[in-house]
Amino acid sequence: GKTVDVDGLGNLGACMRKQREDRDGSGDFLDVVMCSSAGVTRPQWSEAKQAQFPGAADIPIVRLNPFGILDQKRESEEVLRETGCRYAILRPTGLNDEWPTGRPIISQGDVAVGRINRDDVAELLCALVAEPAALGKTVEAMSVPGYPKFRSLGKTFENLATDEELAAQGGTLSPAELQRQYDLLQQLLPGETGDAAALAMGQTYEQLDRGEVGRLGERGTEVAPLVRQ
């Protein structure tokens, strides 16, 4: 069936591209900045890749993928790219309003895991609209509390690969680049246990540290209170 993500973003991207064409392509702002989600590619990873990056592939949202939400987000990204509009795609990690605001850590390769405050996500989305270096790029974002934010995202995005460049090399970073990204980002996990794959759906990193069961039950037996509309 139709979804707001897939059909809505396709229509929006096409509309924005046409408006830009009608004004002779003028303007430096991006047409669409999409808020997607970290983890959207992981349900499609091979078993070997899942085993190589368990702290990204075996987290609750990827393991359970309720109602195929990650697949819908991934499809909506692809639809937006195909519209030909000027876009950027932001994939935040776990949204948590109790997590203090801080400096966003931007990465590529879809191996990021962690937390980010919704205020930081909103600020990033607004900033990307006017950031030329973000054009045609897809990134993940988590945050480190307490660090001041950079005044500009330009330097952060200048050396990142565009989706077109990544497509030419198989759709993602090289295996060596992915491993380096993964190893670095795993050091920034919340809590003390340092094992995102041990989490149950609805369990916080702090509960994991204390050995407490999360609100939806033990890992592997979670009962998510989800209702299909």
Disulfide bonds with the S-S distance in Angstrom:
none
